[in-house]
Amino acid sequence: MKPMARCLTAGYLGTSALVFFGAGSILLASLQFGTGNLLTVALAHGLVLAVFVTVALYISGGPFNPAVSVGLVVAGDSTGSSLRRHQKNLKAPVSAS
């Protein structure tokens, strides 16, 4: 598989899992506890992000949130070439959500 295809696949799967498990935890919390349990929802989001960022770290750098990528460039911690790479990787999370 080509490197860009691997990056896009990793971003797509990670964002899809985040949306799927995040929405599922919200539904489960609201059905079980009436108004919902914030801890259950937060743990579900945190665990999904921890697992998928760890898995995708060596493939695409793990950028599941476009705001983080743009914030790194604005703060000067990232270069313009990495911003172009992140712009390409943003296609996957946008299409997954």
C-alpha positions in Angstrom: 0.0 0.0 0.0 1.3 3.5 -0.8 2.3 5.7 2.1 -0.5 8.3 1.4 -3.1 5.6 1.2 -1.9 4.1 4.5 -2.1 7.6 6.1 -5.6 8.2 4.8 -6.8 4.7 5.8 -5.4 5.2 9.4 -7.1 8.6 9.7 -10.4 7.3 8.3 -10.5 4.2 10.6 -9.5 6.2 13.7 -12.1 9.0 13.1 -14.7 6.4 12.3 -14.0 4.5 15.5 -14.1 7.8 17.5 -17.5 8.7 16.0 -18.9 5.2 16.4 -17.8 4.5 20.0 -18.4 8.1 21.0 -22.0 8.2 19.8 -22.5 4.6 21.1 -21.3 5.6 24.6 -23.6 8.6 24.6 -26.6 6.5 23.6 -25.7 3.8 26.2 -25.3 6.3 29.0 -28.5 8.0 28.2 -30.5 4.8 28.0 -29.0 3.2 31.2 -28.9 6.2 33.5 -31.7 8.5 32.3 -29.7 11.7 31.9 -26.4 10.1 31.0 -23.2 9.5 32.8 -20.4 11.9 31.8 -17.7 9.6 33.1 -18.7 6.8 30.8 -18.7 9.0 27.8 -15.4 10.6 28.7 -13.8 7.2 29.2 -15.0 5.9 25.9 -13.7 8.9 24.0 -10.4 8.8 25.9 -9.8 5.0 25.4 -10.6 5.2 21.7 -8.3 8.1 21.2 -5.5 6.4 23.2 -5.7 3.2 21.2 -6.0 4.7 17.7 -3.4 7.4 18.2 -1.0 4.8 19.4 -1.8 2.6 16.4 -1.7 5.4 13.9 1.3 7.2 15.4 3.9 5.5 13.2 1.7 5.5 10.1 0.3 9.1 9.9 1.3 10.9 13.1 -2.1 10.4 14.6 -3.8 13.7 13.6 -7.5 12.9 14.3 -8.3 16.5 15.2 -7.6 19.2 12.5 -7.5 21.9 15.2 -4.4 20.2 16.8 -2.6 20.3 13.4 -3.4 23.9 12.7 -2.5 24.9 16.3 0.9 23.2 16.1 1.7 25.2 13.0 0.5 28.5 14.5 2.5 27.9 17.7 5.6 27.2 15.6 6.1 23.6 16.7 5.4 22.3 13.2 6.8 23.2 9.8 4.9 24.2 6.6 5.8 20.9 4.9 4.1 19.0 7.8 1.1 21.3 7.4 0.8 20.2 3.8 1.0 16.6 4.9 -1.7 17.2 7.6 -3.9 18.9 5.0 -3.8 15.8 3.0 -4.5 13.7 6.1 -7.5 15.9 6.9 -9.5 14.4 4.0 -9.9 11.2 5.9 -11.3 12.5 9.2 -13.7 14.9 7.3 -15.0 12.0 5.2 -15.3 9.7 8.2 -17.4 12.1 10.2 
